[in-house]
Amino acid sequence: MKKLLQGLAVVVVLLAGFGYVYRDDLMRLFFRPTESSLNSETVSGEKEVVAQNLVTPWSIAFLPNGDMLVPEREGQLQRIGDDGTRFAIEGVQETSEGGLLGTALAPNFGQSKQIYLYYTTNRSGTLTNQVDRYVLGGDALTDRTTIIANIPAASNHNGGDIAFGPDEKLYVTTGDAATPDSAQDTDSLAGKILRLNPDGSVPSDNPFENEVWSYGHRNPQGIAWDGDGRLWSVEHGPSGADTGRDELNQIKRGANYGWPVITGDESRDGMQAPVANSGVDETWAPGGMAYVDGALYFAGLRGQSLYKVDISSPNDVSLSDLSRLFADEYGRLRAVTAHEGDIYFTTSNRDGRGSPSADDDKIIRFTP
């Protein structure tokens, strides 16, 4: 592994001298899929491409009328439905893994018309992530209000998923911003899952005196609640050319998930080991996640699959409960959302690390 990484580093330096001619080929090499030991499950349900020609869609939120709000990483929020409106979000700074990322509707959207967006910005002269709230009109976003700012950012490890839980609190995933030790610092917003009131204030029952709900995370990019209200997350491990240790975690109030002290199957007192991890020979590179009928579904970027996790016995989940759907059929997958019993997921083949087809990126609807 060490020799392979050193070799790739040499290639990077050599290619830098030739500009960006071979950059995409190098990225595809480094982020190529790994071999999988998981079963590939035959998909018997209906599937349909419902949107295409998107530009690195990162998440999906459904409006009450069935329209979809889809942030594209470069800074456009697309409304997919009857009118096809596209909103340019001011201040978005796209990076390798940053830009316009997560979106969520306010719990009282029917009355307030408020939506929330997570994005990377350079407004202050320093790269940071933040969550803003907007009012969604017919053809405009108005009344921008910053809910939380100054979340550490970098070209990668920016987290970016946001969702309201059953408690109507806003949960926000943040990456370590390529500074691993910050994940263990509960005074830092990096490498965390945050929990806020809808107005951005700190809930009185948070475990710390700030927004931190759990810590010791490397780069969580998908969260979902099961039917009993348990919070789950998927997280990028320290994957290199051939290794993964990507994680599936059950999130508990105030818990420490170990990064960078422990990874994979390692354990230490006071730290939570993952419910399941991809091991050292396989990489999922997990994106978004959703829950439907006793199972979690999460996207695989390098894994190029939709992963299904049977959590019918939530306290006894292991790697044997995972299977792959659509393995290598659509390429890199990013967002996953459940709506009216269906699963919607996006491709991410135009993110600089995939091999896009003419109509990428797409949104696919799947009936489990």
N, C-alpha and C positions, 0 to 999 in steps of 0.2 A: 504493500500500500504506500509506504513512505517513498519508495523509488518511483512509483507511478505518479504520485502527486508532484515530486520533484521534476519528473519529465514533463508533466503538463505545464508546470511553472516556466520551464525553459521554452516550451512552445509559445506560451503567452508572450514572453519577452521577444522572441523572434518575430512573431506576427505583428507585434506593436510597430516594428520597423517598416512594415508594409501597409500601415494604415488599417482600415477595417475590411479589407478585401475578403479575408478568411474568418472574420469574427463570428459570423453566424454558424459556420461549419464547426468552429472550435466550441462554441456554446452547445451545439447539439451533441458533440462528442462528450463533453464533460457532464451534461445532464441527460445522457442516454438512459433508457430503462435498464434496470437490473433484472436478473432472473428471479422468478417468484416461486416460492414453495407452496403457495396457497391454491386451493381448489378454484377452478374457473367454473362458475355456475352458469348453466344454460338459462337464458332469459326467455320466459314464455309470455310475459306481459306485452301489452302494446307499447310501441315507441314511435315517436314522431319528431322531426325537426320543426320547431315552431318559430325560429328566428335564425338568421344567418348574416354573414358579412359584418359582424361586430369586430371591435378592436380591443382585444384583451379584456373581456368582461370579467368583473371580479366578484360580483355578488348579485342577488336577485331579491327584490321585495315586491310582494303583490299588493296592489291597490284593491279596495273593496269591489270595484267593477270588473276585476280580472286583468286589468292592465299590469304590466311589469315595469318596475323601475330597475334599470340595469346600469350601474356605474362602469364606465370604461376607464381603464387605468390612466390613460393620457389626459383625462380631465373632463370628459363628457358624461353627463347623466342622460341616458336614453330612456324614454317612456315608450314601451312597446305595446301597441294596442291600436285603437282606431285612428288616432291622430299622428302617431309617430314623432311626437315632439322630442327635441334634443336640447338640453340645457348645458351651457358651458359654465363650469364651476370656477370662479375666479380664484387665483392664488394657488392652484394645484401645481406641484412640482413632481413630475414623473421621474423616477429613478429605476434602477434595475428591478427592485421589488417594491418600490413606493409609488405613490400617485393617488388617484381616487379609488378607494377600496370598498369599505363596508357601507351598507345602508340599512336603515330600519325605520318603520313607521312608529309614531308615538302611540301609546296605548289608547289614547282618546282621539285618534286620527279623524274619526267620523265628524267630530266637532271642531278640532283644532286645525286640521289639514297639515300638521307638522310632520316633517321627516328629518332624519338624522343622517349625516354623512361623515365618514372617517377618511381623512386624506393627509397626504404629505405636503408640506408647504415650506417656502423659504422667505416668507413675508418679512421676518425680523432680521434677515441676513444669516440666520442659522437654520439648518435643516431640522424641522420638527414635524411631529404628527399632531393632529387635533381632531376633535369632533365638533361639528357645527350643526345647529338646528335651523331649518328653513320652513317657511310656509309655502306649500305647493298650490299654485293657482292653475288655471286652465293652460296657460302658456308661459308661465313665469315662476321663478323661485324668488321669494321676497323675505324680508325680515330676518336676515342672517344673524344668529346669536351663537357665540362661541360657548360651548358647554364645558369642554376641557381642552386646554392647550399645553404646549411645551412637553408633550410626550417625546422622549428621545427618539431620534430617527437616524437612519443611515441609508446607504444605497441598498442594503438588504436587512433582513430581520426586523421588519416593521409591524408584524402582527396584522391587525386591520379589520377583524370581524367585530361587528356590533350587533346586539340583539337585546330585546326586552324579555325578561324572564317572567315566569308565572306570578312573581311578586311585583311586577310592573316597575322593576328597577332596570336601568340600562347597564348591560355588561359589555366590556370592551377588552379585546385581546391586544396585548402589546408585545413586540419582540424585544430582544436584548440590545438591538441597535448595534450589533457587532461588538458589544462590550460585555462579555459574559458575566463578570462579577457583579454587574448592576442588578442581575436577576435575583441575587441574594440580599439586596439592600431594600428593605421595606420602605425606605424614604424616597426611593427612586420609582418612577412610573414605568421603567423599562423591564421587560421580562415578566409581565404580570397578567392577571385577569383582574380588571377593575370593575367596581360596582358603584353606580351613581344614582341619585334621584333624577327624574326627567329634566329638572332645571339645572343639573350639574352639581348640586350640593351633595355633601357626603351623608349617606344614611347613618342614622344613629346606631344601628346594630352592625355596622362594619367591624371587622376584627381589629383594625388599627384605626388611628385617628386621621386617616386619609382615605383615598379611593381604592386602596389595595384590598382585594378579596382573596386572592391566592398568589403565590410567588414561586420563584425558582423555575420559571419557564424560559425556554430558548426562543421559540417562534411559533406560538399557537395561532392558527388561522381558521379554526372551525370550532364552533360551540353549538350545543343543542341540549334540550331538556327531554327526558323520556316521559312516559305517561304518568309516572309517579313523582315528577318534579325534580328528579336528580339531574344535575348538570354534568355534561360530558364535554371533553375537548379532545382535539387531535393537534399534534404538535410536531414540527420538524425537528429531527434529531441532528447530530453533528455529521451529516452525510458529506462524504467526499466523492471521489470517483466511483467507489464500489461499496461504500458502507452507508448504513441508514440509522438504525436505532430511533426511528420515528416512533411516536408514542400515541396511545389511546389512554386517556386519563379520566377518572371520575373526580370531579372537582368538589372539594370540601372547604368550608369557611376557614380562612386563616392558614391553610395547609401549605407546606413547602414541597415543591415538586422536584427539587434537587439540583437543577442545572446551575452552574457547571460542575458541581461536586460529584454527582452520580448521573449515569446514563444507562439506558438499556436495562439489563437484569441486575445491575448493582443496587445495593441497599445501604442505608445508614440510618441510625436512630434519629427520629425527628423529621425524616424526609419520606415522601410518598413515592414508592416505585410505581411505574405505569401499570395499568390493568393488562395491557398487552403492548409489545413493541415489535418492530419489524426485524430485529436482529441485526447482526453486523454484515450480513451478505445481501440484504435486500433493502431497497429504499421505496417507500410509498410517496414521500414528499406530499403530505396531506394538505388539502385545501379546505373547502367548506364542508359542512356536515348538517344532516337533518335526521329526524326521527319519524318513523312510520310503522305502526303495528308491530311493536316488539323488536324492532331492529333499527340500528343506526346505519346510515349511509354516508360515506365520505368520499370525496374526490381524491384521485391520485394524479399528481403532476408527472413525476418520473415514473410512477407506477402505471400510468396510462390505463387506469381502470376506475370503475365505481366500486368501492369496497362496501360490503354488507357485513354488519356485525350483529349476530344474534345475542340480544341481551335479555332473553326471557328469564335467565337466572342472573340478575345484575351483579350479585356478589360473587359470582364464580365464572367470570368471563376470561377466556384465554385465547391464544392465537388460533386454536382449533375452531373457534366460533366465527372466524373471518373467512370470507370468500370473495372472489373477484367477479364483477359483472362487466360486460362490454370490454373484456381484456384486449387491449391494442386495437380496438375497433375505431375509436374516434381520436386517438392521440392523447395529448395532455388534457386533463380535466381540472377545473378550478372550483366553480361555485356549485353548491347543492342546496336546494330549497324544497320543502314539502308544501303542497297546496291541494286541498280537497282530496287527499289520499294519493295524489300523484307525486312523483319525484321529478324535479326539473334540475338539469345540470348543464354546465357550460363547458365548451372546450377552451383551451388556452394555448393554441398553437401559434398565435401571432405575438407571443410574449418575448421572442428572441431566442427561445430555447427549444422550439418545436419545429415541425415541418408542415406548414399550413397548406391546406388545399385551397382551391379557388374560392370557395364559399365560406371559409373560416373567418372568424370564429362563430360557433353555433350555440343555440340553446336547444336541448333535446328534452322532450317530455316522455316519461316512462311510467307505466302503471305496474306496480309490483304484483 
